[in-house]
């Protein structure tokens, strides 16, 4: 992450955190040689980084959703 959470609005900080979680999960999938899942998690991390929070962006459920998708 380029910025620390205290300099970002909560939505951007949550988006960066979710992208980092997806990236970490991709590395773990690569480690255990589950390459299709690793590619999918990397794609998800890219989509998260490129997305912009909408008005209905819910920070409480965003991290829960990525954790559920990563399992």
N, CA, C and O atoms as a Tripos MOL2 file, in Angstrom:
@<TRIPOS>MOLECULE
protein
  284   283    71     0     0
PROTEIN
NO_CHARGES

@<TRIPOS>ATOM
      1 N           0.8410   -1.1750    0.0000 N.3       1 UNK1
      2 CA          0.0000    0.0000    0.0000 C.3       1 UNK1
      3 C           0.8890    1.2420    0.0000 C.2       1 UNK1
      4 O           1.8640    1.3250    0.7480 O.2       1 UNK1
      5 N           0.5440    2.1820   -0.8310 N.am      2 UNK2
      6 CA          1.3380    3.3870   -0.9350 C.3       2 UNK2
      7 C           1.0910    4.3440    0.2300 C.2       2 UNK2
      8 O           2.0240    4.9890    0.7080 O.2       2 UNK2
      9 N          -0.1290    4.4400    0.6790 N.am      3 UNK3
     10 CA         -0.5010    5.4020    1.6990 C.3       3 UNK3
     11 C          -0.9240    4.6720    2.9580 C.2       3 UNK3
     12 O          -1.3990    3.5380    2.9120 O.2       3 UNK3
     13 N          -0.7420    5.3390    4.0700 N.am      4 UNK4
     14 CA         -1.2370    4.7500    5.3090 C.3       4 UNK4
     15 C          -2.6830    5.1500    5.4920 C.2       4 UNK4
     16 O          -3.1430    6.1480    4.9380 O.2       4 UNK4
     17 N          -3.3860    4.3690    6.2650 N.am      5 UNK5
     18 CA         -4.8350    4.5400    6.4080 C.3       5 UNK5
     19 C          -5.2080    5.8980    6.9970 C.2       5 UNK5
     20 O          -6.2910    6.4060    6.7040 O.2       5 UNK5
     21 N          -4.3550    6.4980    7.8110 N.am      6 UNK6
     22 CA         -4.7480    7.7590    8.4300 C.3       6 UNK6
     23 C          -4.8400    8.9100    7.4340 C.2       6 UNK6
     24 O          -5.4440    9.9360    7.7430 O.2       6 UNK6
     25 N          -4.2530    8.7630    6.2430 N.am      7 UNK7
     26 CA         -4.3060    9.8160    5.2420 C.3       7 UNK7
     27 C          -5.4300    9.6130    4.2370 C.2       7 UNK7
     28 O          -5.6520   10.4700    3.3810 O.2       7 UNK7
     29 N          -6.1270    8.5200    4.3230 N.am      8 UNK8
     30 CA         -7.1620    8.2000    3.3510 C.3       8 UNK8
     31 C          -8.5420    8.2640    3.9820 C.2       8 UNK8
     32 O          -8.6990    8.0940    5.1910 O.2       8 UNK8
     33 N          -9.5300    8.5110    3.1500 N.am      9 UNK9
     34 CA        -10.8870    8.4270    3.6580 C.3       9 UNK9
     35 C         -11.1800    6.9440    3.9210 C.2       9 UNK9
     36 O         -10.5330    6.0840    3.3240 O.2       9 UNK9
     37 N         -12.1170    6.6320    4.7800 N.am     10 UNK10
     38 CA        -12.3660    5.2320    5.1600 C.3      10 UNK10
     39 C         -12.6740    4.3210    3.9740 C.2      10 UNK10
     40 O         -12.2650    3.1600    3.9780 O.2      10 UNK10
     41 N         -13.3790    4.8130    2.9680 N.am     11 UNK11
     42 CA        -13.7190    3.9740    1.8290 C.3      11 UNK11
     43 C         -12.4850    3.5830    1.0320 C.2      11 UNK11
     44 O         -12.3590    2.4340    0.6080 O.2      11 UNK11
     45 N         -11.5730    4.5280    0.8230 N.am     12 UNK12
     46 CA        -10.3580    4.2350    0.0730 C.3      12 UNK12
     47 C          -9.4560    3.3180    0.8830 C.2      12 UNK12
     48 O          -8.8510    2.3990    0.3310 O.2      12 UNK12
     49 N          -9.3590    3.5520    2.1670 N.am     13 UNK13
     50 CA         -8.5480    2.6880    3.0280 C.3      13 UNK13
     51 C          -9.0910    1.2640    3.0060 C.2      13 UNK13
     52 O          -8.3170    0.3090    2.9500 O.2      13 UNK13
     53 N         -10.4030    1.1140    3.0480 N.am     14 UNK14
     54 CA        -11.0110   -0.2180    3.0090 C.3      14 UNK14
     55 C         -10.7690   -0.8790    1.6630 C.2      14 UNK14
     56 O         -10.4980   -2.0780    1.5970 O.2      14 UNK14
     57 N         -10.8640   -0.1070    0.5950 N.am     15 UNK15
     58 CA        -10.6100   -0.6490   -0.7450 C.3      15 UNK15
     59 C          -9.1660   -1.1290   -0.8490 C.2      15 UNK15
     60 O          -8.9200   -2.2100   -1.3840 O.2      15 UNK15
     61 N          -8.2120   -0.3580   -0.3550 N.am     16 UNK16
     62 CA         -6.8070   -0.7540   -0.3810 C.3      16 UNK16
     63 C          -6.5760   -2.0030    0.4670 C.2      16 UNK16
     64 O          -5.8060   -2.8850    0.0860 O.2      16 UNK16
     65 N          -7.2370   -2.0720    1.6020 N.am     17 UNK17
     66 CA         -7.0950   -3.2360    2.4820 C.3      17 UNK17
     67 C          -7.6420   -4.4950    1.8110 C.2      17 UNK17
     68 O          -7.0260   -5.5580    1.8820 O.2      17 UNK17
     69 N          -8.7880   -4.3740    1.1670 N.am     18 UNK18
     70 CA         -9.3800   -5.5190    0.4670 C.3      18 UNK18
     71 C          -8.4980   -5.9620   -0.6950 C.2      18 UNK18
     72 O          -8.3290   -7.1590   -0.9250 O.2      18 UNK18
     73 N          -7.9390   -5.0070   -1.4250 N.am     19 UNK19
     74 CA         -7.0430   -5.3550   -2.5290 C.3      19 UNK19
     75 C          -5.8000   -6.0660   -2.0020 C.2      19 UNK19
     76 O          -5.3250   -7.0210   -2.6160 O.2      19 UNK19
     77 N          -5.2810   -5.6110   -0.8840 N.am     20 UNK20
     78 CA         -4.1050   -6.2570   -0.2850 C.3      20 UNK20
     79 C          -4.4350   -7.6740    0.1720 C.2      20 UNK20
     80 O          -3.6130   -8.5800    0.0340 O.2      20 UNK20
     81 N          -5.6350   -7.8680    0.7160 N.am     21 UNK21
     82 CA         -6.0490   -9.2110    1.1340 C.3      21 UNK21
     83 C          -6.1640  -10.1400   -0.0760 C.2      21 UNK21
     84 O          -5.7400  -11.2940   -0.0100 O.2      21 UNK21
     85 N          -6.7250   -9.6550   -1.1650 N.am     22 UNK22
     86 CA         -6.8640  -10.4650   -2.3760 C.3      22 UNK22
     87 C          -5.4880  -10.8010   -2.9450 C.2      22 UNK22
     88 O          -5.2580  -11.9190   -3.4050 O.2      22 UNK22
     89 N          -4.5860   -9.8420   -2.9120 N.am     23 UNK23
     90 CA         -3.2220  -10.0700   -3.3970 C.3      23 UNK23
     91 C          -2.5040  -11.1110   -2.5320 C.2      23 UNK23
     92 O          -1.8070  -11.9790   -3.0580 O.2      23 UNK23
     93 N          -2.6710  -11.0280   -1.2240 N.am     24 UNK24
     94 CA         -2.0620  -12.0070   -0.3190 C.3      24 UNK24
     95 C          -2.6400  -13.3990   -0.5580 C.2      24 UNK24
     96 O          -1.9150  -14.3930   -0.5320 O.2      24 UNK24
     97 N          -3.9350  -13.4620   -0.7890 N.am     25 UNK25
     98 CA         -4.5680  -14.7440   -1.0600 C.3      25 UNK25
     99 C          -4.0490  -15.3150   -2.3810 C.2      25 UNK25
    100 O          -3.8720  -16.5280   -2.5020 O.2      25 UNK25
    101 N          -3.8060  -14.4630   -3.3590 N.am     26 UNK26
    102 CA         -3.2640  -14.9170   -4.6490 C.3      26 UNK26
    103 C          -1.8780  -15.5180   -4.4490 C.2      26 UNK26
    104 O          -1.5680  -16.5610   -5.0250 O.2      26 UNK26
    105 N          -1.0460  -14.8760   -3.6440 N.am     27 UNK27
    106 CA          0.2850  -15.4230   -3.3660 C.3      27 UNK27
    107 C           0.1920  -16.7840   -2.6900 C.2      27 UNK27
    108 O           0.9690  -17.6890   -2.9940 O.2      27 UNK27
    109 N          -0.7590  -16.9250   -1.7760 N.am     28 UNK28
    110 CA         -0.9390  -18.2060   -1.0880 C.3      28 UNK28
    111 C          -1.3810  -19.2860   -2.0650 C.2      28 UNK28
    112 O          -0.8960  -20.4160   -1.9990 O.2      28 UNK28
    113 N          -2.2960  -18.9530   -2.9710 N.am     29 UNK29
    114 CA         -2.7390  -19.9230   -3.9690 C.3      29 UNK29
    115 C          -1.5900  -20.3180   -4.8980 C.2      29 UNK29
    116 O          -1.4900  -21.4770   -5.3010 O.2      29 UNK29
    117 N          -0.7250  -19.3630   -5.2400 N.am     30 UNK30
    118 CA          0.4340  -19.6990   -6.0590 C.3      30 UNK30
    119 C           1.3760  -20.6340   -5.3110 C.2      30 UNK30
    120 O           1.9350  -21.5640   -5.8930 O.2      30 UNK30
    121 N           1.5440  -20.3840   -4.0400 N.am     31 UNK31
    122 CA          2.4370  -21.2070   -3.2290 C.3      31 UNK31
    123 C           1.9900  -22.6610   -3.2240 C.2      31 UNK31
    124 O           2.8180  -23.5710   -3.2600 O.2      31 UNK31
    125 N           0.6810  -22.8780   -3.1810 N.am     32 UNK32
    126 CA          0.1860  -24.2520   -3.1570 C.3      32 UNK32
    127 C          -0.2190  -24.7370   -4.5570 C.2      32 UNK32
    128 O          -0.9410  -25.7210   -4.7170 O.2      32 UNK32
    129 N           0.2780  -23.9990   -5.5630 N.am     33 UNK33
    130 CA          0.1240  -24.3740   -6.9730 C.3      33 UNK33
    131 C          -1.3300  -24.4630   -7.4530 C.2      33 UNK33
    132 O          -1.6850  -25.3350   -8.2460 O.2      33 UNK33
    133 N          -2.1360  -23.5700   -6.9670 N.am     34 UNK34
    134 CA         -3.5220  -23.4600   -7.4460 C.3      34 UNK34
    135 C          -3.5830  -22.2150   -8.3370 C.2      34 UNK34
    136 O          -4.1730  -21.1970   -7.9750 O.2      34 UNK34
    137 N          -2.9620  -22.3270   -9.4980 N.am     35 UNK35
    138 CA         -2.7600  -21.1820  -10.3700 C.3      35 UNK35
    139 C          -4.0400  -20.5370  -10.8930 C.2      35 UNK35
    140 O          -4.0920  -19.3090  -10.9660 O.2      35 UNK35
    141 N          -5.0770  -21.2930  -11.2620 N.am     36 UNK36
    142 CA         -6.3080  -20.6160  -11.7140 C.3      36 UNK36
    143 C          -6.9200  -19.7280  -10.6230 C.2      36 UNK36
    144 O          -7.4140  -18.6370  -10.9060 O.2      36 UNK36
    145 N          -6.8820  -20.2020   -9.3900 N.am     37 UNK37
    146 CA         -7.4140  -19.3870   -8.2930 C.3      37 UNK37
    147 C          -6.5230  -18.1860   -8.0360 C.2      37 UNK37
    148 O          -7.0160  -17.1010   -7.7280 O.2      37 UNK37
    149 N          -5.2220  -18.3690   -8.1600 N.am     38 UNK38
    150 CA         -4.2980  -17.2470   -7.9730 C.3      38 UNK38
    151 C          -4.5660  -16.1650   -9.0110 C.2      38 UNK38
    152 O          -4.5950  -14.9790   -8.6810 O.2      38 UNK38
    153 N          -4.7620  -16.5710  -10.2760 N.am     39 UNK39
    154 CA         -5.0630  -15.5920  -11.3270 C.3      39 UNK39
    155 C          -6.3770  -14.8730  -11.0480 C.2      39 UNK39
    156 O          -6.4860  -13.6640  -11.2520 O.2      39 UNK39
    157 N          -7.3600  -15.6130  -10.5860 N.am     40 UNK40
    158 CA         -8.6590  -15.0040  -10.2800 C.3      40 UNK40
    159 C          -8.5400  -13.9960   -9.1420 C.2      40 UNK40
    160 O          -9.1450  -12.9250   -9.1930 O.2      40 UNK40
    161 N          -7.7640  -14.3320   -8.1200 N.am     41 UNK41
    162 CA         -7.6000  -13.4060   -6.9920 C.3      41 UNK41
    163 C          -6.8150  -12.1730   -7.4100 C.2      41 UNK41
    164 O          -7.1020  -11.0710   -6.9420 O.2      41 UNK41
    165 N          -5.8240  -12.3440   -8.2880 N.am     42 UNK42
    166 CA         -5.0830  -11.1780   -8.7880 C.3      42 UNK42
    167 C          -5.9980  -10.2730   -9.6120 C.2      42 UNK42
    168 O          -5.9260   -9.0480   -9.5140 O.2      42 UNK42
    169 N          -6.8560  -10.8880  -10.4220 N.am     43 UNK43
    170 CA         -7.8120  -10.1010  -11.2040 C.3      43 UNK43
    171 C          -8.7700   -9.3560  -10.2880 C.2      43 UNK43
    172 O          -9.1090   -8.1990  -10.5380 O.2      43 UNK43
    173 N          -9.2020  -10.0250   -9.2280 N.am     44 UNK44
    174 CA        -10.0830   -9.3730   -8.2580 C.3      44 UNK44
    175 C          -9.3720   -8.2060   -7.5860 C.2      44 UNK44
    176 O          -9.9690   -7.1460   -7.3970 O.2      44 UNK44
    177 N          -8.1110   -8.3870   -7.2250 N.am     45 UNK45
    178 CA         -7.3400   -7.3020   -6.6050 C.3      45 UNK45
    179 C          -7.2480   -6.1070   -7.5510 C.2      45 UNK45
    180 O          -7.3830   -4.9620   -7.1220 O.2      45 UNK45
    181 N          -7.0180   -6.3730   -8.8320 N.am     46 UNK46
    182 CA         -6.9530   -5.2860   -9.8210 C.3      46 UNK46
    183 C          -8.2840   -4.5680   -9.9400 C.2      46 UNK46
    184 O          -8.3300   -3.3390   -9.9990 O.2      46 UNK46
    185 N          -9.3670   -5.3350   -9.9750 N.am     47 UNK47
    186 CA        -10.6990   -4.7220  -10.0750 C.3      47 UNK47
    187 C         -10.9940   -3.8660   -8.8480 C.2      47 UNK47
    188 O         -11.5890   -2.7940   -8.9600 O.2      47 UNK47
    189 N         -10.5810   -4.3410   -7.6870 N.am     48 UNK48
    190 CA        -10.8100   -3.5730   -6.4590 C.3      48 UNK48
    191 C         -10.0230   -2.2760   -6.5070 C.2      48 UNK48
    192 O         -10.5570   -1.2130   -6.1880 O.2      48 UNK48
    193 N          -8.7510   -2.3510   -6.9040 N.am     49 UNK49
    194 CA         -7.9040   -1.1520   -6.9580 C.3      49 UNK49
    195 C          -8.4390   -0.1230   -7.9480 C.2      49 UNK49
    196 O          -8.3710    1.0810   -7.7020 O.2      49 UNK49
    197 N          -8.9750   -0.6080   -9.0740 N.am     50 UNK50
    198 CA         -9.4620    0.2970  -10.1170 C.3      50 UNK50
    199 C         -10.8590    0.8280   -9.8420 C.2      50 UNK50
    200 O         -11.2790    1.8110  -10.4530 O.2      50 UNK50
    201 N         -11.5730    0.2000   -8.9430 N.am     51 UNK51
    202 CA        -12.9530    0.6140   -8.6830 C.3      51 UNK51
    203 C         -12.9920    1.9000   -7.8730 C.2      51 UNK51
    204 O         -12.0300    2.2720   -7.2010 O.2      51 UNK51
    205 N         -14.1050    2.5450   -7.9580 N.am     52 UNK52
    206 CA        -14.3150    3.7180   -7.1180 C.3      52 UNK52
    207 C         -15.5340    3.4430   -6.2540 C.2      52 UNK52
    208 O         -16.5280    2.8960   -6.7310 O.2      52 UNK52
    209 N         -15.4600    3.8150   -4.9990 N.am     53 UNK53
    210 CA        -16.6000    3.5580   -4.1150 C.3      53 UNK53
    211 C         -17.8360    4.3190   -4.5840 C.2      53 UNK53
    212 O         -17.7650    5.4940   -4.9460 O.2      53 UNK53
    213 N         -18.9330    3.6440   -4.5700 N.am     54 UNK54
    214 CA        -20.1900    4.2790   -4.9510 C.3      54 UNK54
    215 C         -20.8600    4.8390   -3.7010 C.2      54 UNK54
    216 O         -20.3580    4.6790   -2.5880 O.2      54 UNK54
    217 N         -21.9660    5.4760   -3.8930 N.am     55 UNK55
    218 CA        -22.6990    6.0370   -2.7570 C.3      55 UNK55
    219 C         -23.1180    4.9470   -1.7810 C.2      55 UNK55
    220 O         -23.1480    5.1730   -0.5710 O.2      55 UNK55
    221 N         -23.4410    3.7630   -2.3030 N.am     56 UNK56
    222 CA        -23.9020    2.6990   -1.4140 C.3      56 UNK56
    223 C         -22.7650    1.7820   -0.9640 C.2      56 UNK56
    224 O         -23.0190    0.7030   -0.4280 O.2      56 UNK56
    225 N         -21.5090    2.2000   -1.1780 N.am     57 UNK57
    226 CA        -20.3570    1.4040   -0.7410 C.3      57 UNK57
    227 C         -20.4350    1.2000    0.7700 C.2      57 UNK57
    228 O         -20.5390    2.1630    1.5300 O.2      57 UNK57
    229 N         -20.3850   -0.0190    1.1830 N.am     58 UNK58
    230 CA        -20.5500   -0.3580    2.6050 C.3      58 UNK58
    231 C         -19.2430   -0.9470    3.1190 C.2      58 UNK58
    232 O         -18.9030   -2.0880    2.8050 O.2      58 UNK58
    233 N         -18.5160   -0.1720    3.9050 N.am     59 UNK59
    234 CA        -17.2030   -0.6240    4.3660 C.3      59 UNK59
    235 C         -17.3050   -1.8210    5.2930 C.2      59 UNK59
    236 O         -16.3870   -2.6410    5.3310 O.2      59 UNK59
    237 N         -18.3810   -1.9460    6.0350 N.am     60 UNK60
    238 CA        -18.5000   -3.0740    6.9750 C.3      60 UNK60
    239 C         -18.6350   -4.4000    6.2520 C.2      60 UNK60
    240 O         -18.1600   -5.4200    6.7500 O.2      60 UNK60
    241 N         -19.2680   -4.4110    5.0930 N.am     61 UNK61
    242 CA        -19.4550   -5.6830    4.3900 C.3      61 UNK61
    243 C         -18.4010   -5.9280    3.3260 C.2      61 UNK61
    244 O         -18.2410   -7.0670    2.8860 O.2      61 UNK61
    245 N         -17.6770   -4.9050    2.8970 N.am     62 UNK62
    246 CA        -16.6870   -5.0900    1.8320 C.3      62 UNK62
    247 C         -15.6040   -6.0730    2.2530 C.2      62 UNK62
    248 O         -15.2660   -6.9800    1.4920 O.2      62 UNK62
    249 N         -15.0610   -5.9100    3.4430 N.am     63 UNK63
    250 CA        -13.9970   -6.8260    3.8710 C.3      63 UNK63
    251 C         -14.5550   -8.2200    4.1190 C.2      63 UNK63
    252 O         -13.8740   -9.2110    3.8590 O.2      63 UNK63
    253 N         -15.7700   -8.3090    4.6120 N.am     64 UNK64
    254 CA        -16.3850   -9.6150    4.8360 C.3      64 UNK64
    255 C         -16.5830  -10.3450    3.5090 C.2      64 UNK64
    256 O         -16.3750  -11.5560    3.4310 O.2      64 UNK64
    257 N         -16.9830   -9.6140    2.4680 N.am     65 UNK65
    258 CA        -17.2080  -10.2320    1.1680 C.3      65 UNK65
    259 C         -15.9080  -10.7560    0.5660 C.2      65 UNK65
    260 O         -15.8860  -11.8550    0.0110 O.2      65 UNK65
    261 N         -14.8270   -9.9880    0.6670 N.am     66 UNK66
    262 CA        -13.5580  -10.4400    0.0990 C.3      66 UNK66
    263 C         -13.0150  -11.6270    0.8980 C.2      66 UNK66
    264 O         -12.4300  -12.5410    0.3180 O.2      66 UNK66
    265 N         -13.1970  -11.6230    2.1930 N.am     67 UNK67
    266 CA        -12.7410  -12.7600    2.9940 C.3      67 UNK67
    267 C         -13.5180  -14.0160    2.6200 C.2      67 UNK67
    268 O         -12.9490  -15.1050    2.5420 O.2      67 UNK67
    269 N         -14.8070  -13.8640    2.3900 N.am     68 UNK68
    270 CA        -15.6330  -14.9960    2.0030 C.3      68 UNK68
    271 C         -15.2400  -15.4930    0.6060 C.2      68 UNK68
    272 O         -15.2080  -16.7000    0.3690 O.2      68 UNK68
    273 N         -14.9440  -14.5830   -0.3090 N.am     69 UNK69
    274 CA        -14.5440  -14.9660   -1.6690 C.3      69 UNK69
    275 C         -13.1800  -15.6430   -1.6590 C.2      69 UNK69
    276 O         -12.9050  -16.5020   -2.4970 O.2      69 UNK69
    277 N         -12.3350  -15.2650   -0.7240 N.am     70 UNK70
    278 CA        -10.9890  -15.8170   -0.6720 C.3      70 UNK70
    279 C         -10.9590  -17.2240   -0.1020 C.2      70 UNK70
    280 O          -9.9840  -17.9480   -0.3020 O.2      70 UNK70
    281 N         -11.9970  -17.6210    0.5970 N.am     71 UNK71
    282 CA        -11.9830  -18.9500    1.2440 C.3      71 UNK71
    283 C         -12.4060  -20.0350    0.3310 C.2      71 UNK71
    284 O         -12.4440  -21.1990    0.7310 O.2      71 UNK71
@<TRIPOS>BOND
     1     1     2 1
     2     2     3 1
     3     3     4 2
     4     3     5 am
     5     5     6 1
     6     6     7 1
     7     7     8 2
     8     7     9 am
     9     9    10 1
    10    10    11 1
    11    11    12 2
    12    11    13 am
    13    13    14 1
    14    14    15 1
    15    15    16 2
    16    15    17 am
    17    17    18 1
    18    18    19 1
    19    19    20 2
    20    19    21 am
    21    21    22 1
    22    22    23 1
    23    23    24 2
    24    23    25 am
    25    25    26 1
    26    26    27 1
    27    27    28 2
    28    27    29 am
    29    29    30 1
    30    30    31 1
    31    31    32 2
    32    31    33 am
    33    33    34 1
    34    34    35 1
    35    35    36 2
    36    35    37 am
    37    37    38 1
    38    38    39 1
    39    39    40 2
    40    39    41 am
    41    41    42 1
    42    42    43 1
    43    43    44 2
    44    43    45 am
    45    45    46 1
    46    46    47 1
    47    47    48 2
    48    47    49 am
    49    49    50 1
    50    50    51 1
    51    51    52 2
    52    51    53 am
    53    53    54 1
    54    54    55 1
    55    55    56 2
    56    55    57 am
    57    57    58 1
    58    58    59 1
    59    59    60 2
    60    59    61 am
    61    61    62 1
    62    62    63 1
    63    63    64 2
    64    63    65 am
    65    65    66 1
    66    66    67 1
    67    67    68 2
    68    67    69 am
    69    69    70 1
    70    70    71 1
    71    71    72 2
    72    71    73 am
    73    73    74 1
    74    74    75 1
    75    75    76 2
    76    75    77 am
    77    77    78 1
    78    78    79 1
    79    79    80 2
    80    79    81 am
    81    81    82 1
    82    82    83 1
    83    83    84 2
    84    83    85 am
    85    85    86 1
    86    86    87 1
    87    87    88 2
    88    87    89 am
    89    89    90 1
    90    90    91 1
    91    91    92 2
    92    91    93 am
    93    93    94 1
    94    94    95 1
    95    95    96 2
    96    95    97 am
    97    97    98 1
    98    98    99 1
    99    99   100 2
   100    99   101 am
   101   101   102 1
   102   102   103 1
   103   103   104 2
   104   103   105 am
   105   105   106 1
   106   106   107 1
   107   107   108 2
   108   107   109 am
   109   109   110 1
   110   110   111 1
   111   111   112 2
   112   111   113 am
   113   113   114 1
   114   114   115 1
   115   115   116 2
   116   115   117 am
   117   117   118 1
   118   118   119 1
   119   119   120 2
   120   119   121 am
   121   121   122 1
   122   122   123 1
   123   123   124 2
   124   123   125 am
   125   125   126 1
   126   126   127 1
   127   127   128 2
   128   127   129 am
   129   129   130 1
   130   130   131 1
   131   131   132 2
   132   131   133 am
   133   133   134 1
   134   134   135 1
   135   135   136 2
   136   135   137 am
   137   137   138 1
   138   138   139 1
   139   139   140 2
   140   139   141 am
   141   141   142 1
   142   142   143 1
   143   143   144 2
   144   143   145 am
   145   145   146 1
   146   146   147 1
   147   147   148 2
   148   147   149 am
   149   149   150 1
   150   150   151 1
   151   151   152 2
   152   151   153 am
   153   153   154 1
   154   154   155 1
   155   155   156 2
   156   155   157 am
   157   157   158 1
   158   158   159 1
   159   159   160 2
   160   159   161 am
   161   161   162 1
   162   162   163 1
   163   163   164 2
   164   163   165 am
   165   165   166 1
   166   166   167 1
   167   167   168 2
   168   167   169 am
   169   169   170 1
   170   170   171 1
   171   171   172 2
   172   171   173 am
   173   173   174 1
   174   174   175 1
   175   175   176 2
   176   175   177 am
   177   177   178 1
   178   178   179 1
   179   179   180 2
   180   179   181 am
   181   181   182 1
   182   182   183 1
   183   183   184 2
   184   183   185 am
   185   185   186 1
   186   186   187 1
   187   187   188 2
   188   187   189 am
   189   189   190 1
   190   190   191 1
   191   191   192 2
   192   191   193 am
   193   193   194 1
   194   194   195 1
   195   195   196 2
   196   195   197 am
   197   197   198 1
   198   198   199 1
   199   199   200 2
   200   199   201 am
   201   201   202 1
   202   202   203 1
   203   203   204 2
   204   203   205 am
   205   205   206 1
   206   206   207 1
   207   207   208 2
   208   207   209 am
   209   209   210 1
   210   210   211 1
   211   211   212 2
   212   211   213 am
   213   213   214 1
   214   214   215 1
   215   215   216 2
   216   215   217 am
   217   217   218 1
   218   218   219 1
   219   219   220 2
   220   219   221 am
   221   221   222 1
   222   222   223 1
   223   223   224 2
   224   223   225 am
   225   225   226 1
   226   226   227 1
   227   227   228 2
   228   227   229 am
   229   229   230 1
   230   230   231 1
   231   231   232 2
   232   231   233 am
   233   233   234 1
   234   234   235 1
   235   235   236 2
   236   235   237 am
   237   237   238 1
   238   238   239 1
   239   239   240 2
   240   239   241 am
   241   241   242 1
   242   242   243 1
   243   243   244 2
   244   243   245 am
   245   245   246 1
   246   246   247 1
   247   247   248 2
   248   247   249 am
   249   249   250 1
   250   250   251 1
   251   251   252 2
   252   251   253 am
   253   253   254 1
   254   254   255 1
   255   255   256 2
   256   255   257 am
   257   257   258 1
   258   258   259 1
   259   259   260 2
   260   259   261 am
   261   261   262 1
   262   262   263 1
   263   263   264 2
   264   263   265 am
   265   265   266 1
   266   266   267 1
   267   267   268 2
   268   267   269 am
   269   269   270 1
   270   270   271 1
   271   271   272 2
   272   271   273 am
   273   273   274 1
   274   274   275 1
   275   275   276 2
   276   275   277 am
   277   277   278 1
   278   278   279 1
   279   279   280 2
   280   279   281 am
   281   281   282 1
   282   282   283 1
   283   283   284 2
@<TRIPOS>SUBSTRUCTURE
     1 UNK1         2 RESIDUE 1 A UNK
     2 UNK2         6 RESIDUE 1 A UNK
     3 UNK3        10 RESIDUE 1 A UNK
     4 UNK4        14 RESIDUE 1 A UNK
     5 UNK5        18 RESIDUE 1 A UNK
     6 UNK6        22 RESIDUE 1 A UNK
     7 UNK7        26 RESIDUE 1 A UNK
     8 UNK8        30 RESIDUE 1 A UNK
     9 UNK9        34 RESIDUE 1 A UNK
    10 UNK10       38 RESIDUE 1 A UNK
    11 UNK11       42 RESIDUE 1 A UNK
    12 UNK12       46 RESIDUE 1 A UNK
    13 UNK13       50 RESIDUE 1 A UNK
    14 UNK14       54 RESIDUE 1 A UNK
    15 UNK15       58 RESIDUE 1 A UNK
    16 UNK16       62 RESIDUE 1 A UNK
    17 UNK17       66 RESIDUE 1 A UNK
    18 UNK18       70 RESIDUE 1 A UNK
    19 UNK19       74 RESIDUE 1 A UNK
    20 UNK20       78 RESIDUE 1 A UNK
    21 UNK21       82 RESIDUE 1 A UNK
    22 UNK22       86 RESIDUE 1 A UNK
    23 UNK23       90 RESIDUE 1 A UNK
    24 UNK24       94 RESIDUE 1 A UNK
    25 UNK25       98 RESIDUE 1 A UNK
    26 UNK26      102 RESIDUE 1 A UNK
    27 UNK27      106 RESIDUE 1 A UNK
    28 UNK28      110 RESIDUE 1 A UNK
    29 UNK29      114 RESIDUE 1 A UNK
    30 UNK30      118 RESIDUE 1 A UNK
    31 UNK31      122 RESIDUE 1 A UNK
    32 UNK32      126 RESIDUE 1 A UNK
    33 UNK33      130 RESIDUE 1 A UNK
    34 UNK34      134 RESIDUE 1 A UNK
    35 UNK35      138 RESIDUE 1 A UNK
    36 UNK36      142 RESIDUE 1 A UNK
    37 UNK37      146 RESIDUE 1 A UNK
    38 UNK38      150 RESIDUE 1 A UNK
    39 UNK39      154 RESIDUE 1 A UNK
    40 UNK40      158 RESIDUE 1 A UNK
    41 UNK41      162 RESIDUE 1 A UNK
    42 UNK42      166 RESIDUE 1 A UNK
    43 UNK43      170 RESIDUE 1 A UNK
    44 UNK44      174 RESIDUE 1 A UNK
    45 UNK45      178 RESIDUE 1 A UNK
    46 UNK46      182 RESIDUE 1 A UNK
    47 UNK47      186 RESIDUE 1 A UNK
    48 UNK48      190 RESIDUE 1 A UNK
    49 UNK49      194 RESIDUE 1 A UNK
    50 UNK50      198 RESIDUE 1 A UNK
    51 UNK51      202 RESIDUE 1 A UNK
    52 UNK52      206 RESIDUE 1 A UNK
    53 UNK53      210 RESIDUE 1 A UNK
    54 UNK54      214 RESIDUE 1 A UNK
    55 UNK55      218 RESIDUE 1 A UNK
    56 UNK56      222 RESIDUE 1 A UNK
    57 UNK57      226 RESIDUE 1 A UNK
    58 UNK58      230 RESIDUE 1 A UNK
    59 UNK59      234 RESIDUE 1 A UNK
    60 UNK60      238 RESIDUE 1 A UNK
    61 UNK61      242 RESIDUE 1 A UNK
    62 UNK62      246 RESIDUE 1 A UNK
    63 UNK63      250 RESIDUE 1 A UNK
    64 UNK64      254 RESIDUE 1 A UNK
    65 UNK65      258 RESIDUE 1 A UNK
    66 UNK66      262 RESIDUE 1 A UNK
    67 UNK67      266 RESIDUE 1 A UNK
    68 UNK68      270 RESIDUE 1 A UNK
    69 UNK69      274 RESIDUE 1 A UNK
    70 UNK70      278 RESIDUE 1 A UNK
    71 UNK71      282 RESIDUE 1 A UNK
